[in-house]
Amino acid sequence: MRTRPPLPPLSPGSVSLRLYPHNDLPADAIVAELCAQGRAAAEVGFDGVMTSEHHAGFHGYLPNPLQAAGWCLEAMSRGWAAPCPLLLPLRPPALVAEEIAWLAARRQRMT
């Protein structure tokens, strides 16, 4: 387990774990599993976790990886979570900015 503070997201030397939903689970269990994976990654020393966005029935589908990153952050004792990739051309920019602002407000309230 690493004892140093987590490196910033996607910085040189930063090590992250990509999280994927288990599609054979119901939605509430998928959320719980993603949070458990994020918590476990933080506990063993990963700098952060990433969730990905895919549409059109792609395996590992998450309609809103930014929201999933927020769920993971709440479950993690340290580190960062990032939606990567976030398919910006498919989303209205103002909506993405609003989602980020709400996520930041939640994170500030937790610290």
Order of alpha helices (4+ residues) and beta strands (2+ residues): beta-alpha-beta-alpha-beta-alpha
